Amino acid sequence: MIWKNGTPTSLTGGDTSSVATSVAVAGHDVYVSGYQWVVGGHYIATYWHNGVPVNLTDGTSNAIAWSISVQ
């Protein structure tokens, strides 16, 4: 979950867990790096662009996106 001006925004729909590690803003776009997982599975490196998840790995092994930068 991330907060903007005190308002929480969930990164997932509740069926998976997630962790945000970094946030970058470019204009009106918000990018969040981190990872998500389903209990019993592996961490999937992910970034979210305006709340839409983009998986960077396939979940066959643990991976975490620690930082994000937008130019």
Secondary structure, 3 states (H helix, E strand, C coil): CEEECCEEECCCCCCCEEEEEEEEEECCEEEEEEEEECCCCCCEEEEEECCEEEECCCCCCCCCCCCCCCC
